[in-house]
Amino acid sequence: MLRIGQTVADVSLKTTVGEFGVHEYFRGSWGLLVCYVADFSAVCTNELSQLVKDFHEFESRGVKILAMSCDSINSHTKWIEDIKKVSGLKYEEEFPFPIVSDRNRMVSLYLNVLDAKCMDDDGIPLPCRAAFVLAPDMTIQLIHFYPQAIGRNFNEIFRTIDALQLTFKFSNDLYTPCGWKPVTDCLISSKIPKDEIEKKFPTTTVIELPSGKDYMRIVSKIEVNRKYEK
């Protein structure tokens, strides 16, 4: 079972743009690995079309995209034409990210993404709608699983990537609260000693709680954004 903070294995991949390893493709960048159910299906086509439309949003965040299913390279190549049509990408334009062919399910087994009930025509399990966000050091920072019938929410993935990049910037001294957005105040780690809080985040407000503990430490979005831009 993969865990948050675990280094992803350097698995060899067969893709629509050739063969390479996971680390070779993602190293030094943030990464989004998207597993989907099958080629030539409505929700999957809709999802990958949205990824094409959002590609520059991911690129602006330093995120590389990799998609994967258990269909063949030949199938992927033909399906890409449909995705281009739905996304509005011109036929002659280059498709912006590779698609992995995991015919033997070895990568899917490693990622533990095979659905318990969703099968192909031969009764072999297919992947669920899984998403993994990787940090530049190849550690897993986010794992999302969706069932076959439910399209995923890329806005939540954007929000999470923004939050991850913010917390990495502050070496995890900074946390983001429930429903965080870039215009929201943040929380300070309770691991930071009191005398250091004023030095690092002078506008921090510590809420007095019935327990007497001082873990609710709120820092204004203005200070966070000012420090983040430096």
C-alpha positions as a Python dict, from the first residue, in 0.01 Angstrom:
ca = {
    (1, 'M'): (0, 0, 0),
    (2, 'L'): (146, 335, -104),
    (3, 'R'): (161, 605, 160),
    (4, 'I'): (186, 983, 170),
    (5, 'G'): (551, 1081, 193),
    (6, 'Q'): (670, 756, 33),
    (7, 'T'): (915, 776, -258),
    (8, 'V'): (752, 640, -571),
    (9, 'A'): (943, 354, -737),
    (10, 'D'): (1128, 423, -1061),
    (11, 'V'): (893, 203, -1264),
    (12, 'S'): (963, 158, -1636),
    (13, 'L'): (680, 285, -1856),
    (14, 'K'): (567, 229, -2214),
    (15, 'T'): (400, 545, -2344),
    (16, 'T'): (273, 719, -2654),
    (17, 'V'): (607, 906, -2678),
    (18, 'G'): (840, 614, -2604),
    (19, 'E'): (975, 427, -2303),
    (20, 'F'): (1116, 592, -1989),
    (21, 'G'): (1117, 563, -1612),
    (22, 'V'): (895, 748, -1365),
    (23, 'H'): (1193, 932, -1213),
    (24, 'E'): (1337, 1027, -1551),
    (25, 'Y'): (1007, 1188, -1649),
    (26, 'F'): (914, 1366, -1325),
    (27, 'R'): (1242, 1436, -1144),
    (28, 'G'): (1291, 1801, -1054),
    (29, 'S'): (927, 1886, -1124),
    (30, 'W'): (597, 1850, -948),
    (31, 'G'): (405, 1565, -1108),
    (32, 'L'): (46, 1458, -1167),
    (33, 'L'): (-13, 1093, -1253),
    (34, 'V'): (-372, 1030, -1363),
    (35, 'C'): (-503, 675, -1399),
    (36, 'Y'): (-830, 626, -1585),
    (37, 'V'): (-1064, 341, -1670),
    (38, 'A'): (-1048, 293, -2047),
    (39, 'D'): (-996, 458, -2385),
    (40, 'F'): (-1300, 562, -2591),
    (41, 'S'): (-1524, 614, -2288),
    (42, 'A'): (-1723, 930, -2221),
    (43, 'V'): (-1603, 1032, -1874),
    (44, 'C'): (-1239, 947, -1948),
    (45, 'T'): (-1249, 1145, -2272),
    (46, 'N'): (-1408, 1435, -2084),
    (47, 'E'): (-1141, 1420, -1812),
    (48, 'L'): (-842, 1407, -2045),
    (49, 'S'): (-994, 1681, -2262),
    (50, 'Q'): (-1010, 1895, -1948),
    (51, 'L'): (-646, 1815, -1873),
    (52, 'V'): (-558, 1935, -2224),
    (53, 'K'): (-750, 2257, -2166),
    (54, 'D'): (-586, 2304, -1824),
    (55, 'F'): (-238, 2203, -1939),
    (56, 'H'): (-92, 2554, -1922),
    (57, 'E'): (-237, 2600, -1572),
    (58, 'F'): (-46, 2293, -1459),
    (59, 'E'): (263, 2400, -1655),
    (60, 'S'): (260, 2743, -1486),
    (61, 'R'): (280, 2562, -1151),
    (62, 'G'): (575, 2350, -1267),
    (63, 'V'): (361, 2035, -1286),
    (64, 'K'): (421, 1763, -1546),
    (65, 'I'): (126, 1540, -1640),
    (66, 'L'): (124, 1168, -1714),
    (67, 'A'): (-193, 969, -1790),
    (68, 'M'): (-230, 589, -1777),
    (69, 'S'): (-472, 307, -1859),
    (70, 'C'): (-448, -59, -1953),
    (71, 'D'): (-517, -5, -2322),
    (72, 'S'): (-255, -45, -2596),
    (73, 'I'): (-34, 227, -2743),
    (74, 'N'): (-220, 185, -3073),
    (75, 'S'): (-551, 238, -2894),
    (76, 'H'): (-415, 545, -2714),
    (77, 'T'): (-291, 695, -3040),
    (78, 'K'): (-632, 660, -3205),
    (79, 'W'): (-814, 783, -2894),
    (80, 'I'): (-598, 1097, -2878),
    (81, 'E'): (-768, 1211, -3200),
    (82, 'D'): (-1103, 1204, -3017),
    (83, 'I'): (-959, 1391, -2719),
    (84, 'K'): (-821, 1659, -2950),
    (85, 'K'): (-1165, 1699, -3107),
    (86, 'V'): (-1345, 1731, -2772),
    (87, 'S'): (-1081, 1960, -2619),
    (88, 'G'): (-1056, 2190, -2919),
    (89, 'L'): (-692, 2101, -2985),
    (90, 'K'): (-615, 2115, -3355),
    (91, 'Y'): (-540, 1786, -3531),
    (92, 'E'): (-187, 1894, -3625),
    (93, 'E'): (-104, 2020, -3274),
    (94, 'E'): (111, 1806, -3048),
    (95, 'F'): (-72, 1629, -2766),
    (96, 'P'): (65, 1789, -2448),
    (97, 'F'): (141, 1483, -2231),
    (98, 'P'): (218, 1111, -2267),
    (99, 'I'): (-28, 829, -2204),
    (100, 'V'): (107, 509, -2047),
    (101, 'S'): (5, 165, -2170),
    (102, 'D'): (-16, -76, -1874),
    (103, 'R'): (-141, -383, -2059),
    (104, 'N'): (-3, -632, -1805),
    (105, 'R'): (-138, -431, -1507),
    (106, 'M'): (202, -430, -1337),
    (107, 'V'): (206, -53, -1282),
    (108, 'S'): (-159, -59, -1174),
    (109, 'L'): (-81, -334, -923),
    (110, 'Y'): (211, -135, -783),
    (111, 'L'): (-8, 175, -751),
    (112, 'N'): (-294, -37, -610),
    (113, 'V'): (-548, 132, -840),
    (114, 'L'): (-736, -168, -983),
    (115, 'D'): (-1110, -148, -921),
    (116, 'A'): (-1267, -442, -734),
    (117, 'K'): (-1577, -447, -957),
    (118, 'C'): (-1491, -265, -1282),
    (119, 'M'): (-1373, -527, -1537),
    (120, 'D'): (-1288, -540, -1906),
    (121, 'D'): (-1458, -779, -2152),
    (122, 'D'): (-1225, -1060, -2040),
    (123, 'G'): (-1312, -1014, -1673),
    (124, 'I'): (-977, -852, -1586),
    (125, 'P'): (-991, -557, -1341),
    (126, 'L'): (-954, -204, -1477),
    (127, 'P'): (-807, 98, -1297),
    (128, 'C'): (-1027, 334, -1101),
    (129, 'R'): (-999, 710, -1154),
    (130, 'A'): (-684, 760, -950),
    (131, 'A'): (-466, 1069, -918),
    (132, 'F'): (-124, 1099, -756),
    (133, 'V'): (61, 1425, -698),
    (134, 'L'): (440, 1390, -666),
    (135, 'A'): (681, 1644, -521),
    (136, 'P'): (1010, 1719, -703),
    (137, 'D'): (1188, 1474, -469),
    (138, 'M'): (962, 1194, -602),
    (139, 'T'): (762, 1159, -282),
    (140, 'I'): (386, 1103, -300),
    (141, 'Q'): (197, 1404, -163),
    (142, 'L'): (-161, 1335, -269),
    (143, 'I'): (-367, 1024, -348),
    (144, 'H'): (-722, 1056, -488),
    (145, 'F'): (-942, 761, -590),
    (146, 'Y'): (-1275, 803, -771),
    (147, 'P'): (-1511, 526, -892),
    (148, 'Q'): (-1583, 461, -1259),
    (149, 'A'): (-1908, 660, -1271),
    (150, 'I'): (-1774, 978, -1107),
    (151, 'G'): (-1556, 1229, -1292),
    (152, 'R'): (-1280, 1376, -1078),
    (153, 'N'): (-1250, 1737, -962),
    (154, 'F'): (-939, 1899, -1110),
    (155, 'N'): (-1014, 2222, -924),
    (156, 'E'): (-950, 2036, -599),
    (157, 'I'): (-623, 1905, -742),
    (158, 'F'): (-521, 2261, -835),
    (159, 'R'): (-611, 2376, -483),
    (160, 'T'): (-409, 2097, -327),
    (161, 'I'): (-105, 2160, -547),
    (162, 'D'): (-115, 2530, -457),
    (163, 'A'): (-137, 2437, -87),
    (164, 'L'): (145, 2183, -115),
    (165, 'Q'): (374, 2428, -290),
    (166, 'L'): (297, 2689, -24),
    (167, 'T'): (371, 2455, 267),
    (168, 'F'): (689, 2328, 98),
    (169, 'K'): (801, 2690, 58),
    (170, 'F'): (780, 2728, 437),
    (171, 'S'): (935, 2386, 513),
    (172, 'N'): (600, 2265, 656),
    (173, 'D'): (607, 2530, 932),
    (174, 'L'): (287, 2651, 768),
    (175, 'Y'): (-38, 2453, 739),
    (176, 'T'): (-350, 2526, 533),
    (177, 'P'): (-694, 2506, 700),
    (178, 'C'): (-1011, 2335, 577),
    (179, 'G'): (-1124, 2480, 243),
    (180, 'W'): (-804, 2684, 207),
    (181, 'K'): (-761, 2912, -93),
    (182, 'P'): (-478, 3157, -169),
    (183, 'V'): (-691, 3435, -14),
    (184, 'T'): (-737, 3244, 315),
    (185, 'D'): (-544, 3283, 642),
    (186, 'C'): (-314, 2994, 734),
    (187, 'L'): (-216, 2800, 1045),
    (188, 'I'): (127, 2772, 1208),
    (189, 'S'): (270, 2437, 1310),
    (190, 'S'): (245, 2370, 1684),
    (191, 'K'): (600, 2233, 1663),
    (192, 'I'): (741, 2586, 1633),
    (193, 'P'): (841, 2720, 1979),
    (194, 'K'): (659, 3033, 2092),
    (195, 'D'): (972, 3248, 2085),
    (196, 'E'): (1029, 3161, 1720),
    (197, 'I'): (675, 3240, 1605),
    (198, 'E'): (720, 3615, 1643),
    (199, 'K'): (1043, 3601, 1445),
    (200, 'K'): (901, 3395, 1159),
    (201, 'F'): (540, 3516, 1152),
    (202, 'P'): (499, 3833, 1361),
    (203, 'T'): (130, 3880, 1277),
    (204, 'T'): (32, 3541, 1422),
    (205, 'T'): (-270, 3531, 1650),
    (206, 'V'): (-285, 3251, 1909),
    (207, 'I'): (-641, 3160, 2013),
    (208, 'E'): (-692, 3093, 2382),
    (209, 'L'): (-864, 2756, 2419),
    (210, 'P'): (-1037, 2585, 2715),
    (211, 'S'): (-770, 2313, 2706),
    (212, 'G'): (-499, 2572, 2771),
    (213, 'K'): (-308, 2444, 2469),
    (214, 'D'): (-177, 2693, 2212),
    (215, 'Y'): (-205, 2496, 1888),
    (216, 'M'): (-455, 2728, 1714),
    (217, 'R'): (-205, 2973, 1565),
    (218, 'I'): (-342, 3183, 1281),
    (219, 'V'): (-125, 3389, 1049),
    (220, 'S'): (-278, 3641, 809),
    (221, 'K'): (-293, 3575, 438),
    (222, 'I'): (-127, 3912, 378),
    (223, 'E'): (190, 3811, 560),
    (224, 'V'): (192, 3464, 406),
    (225, 'N'): (152, 3599, 54),
    (226, 'R'): (420, 3864, 112),
    (227, 'K'): (671, 3607, 234),
    (228, 'Y'): (571, 3355, -35),
    (229, 'E'): (649, 3597, -317),
    (230, 'K'): (1006, 3662, -193),
}
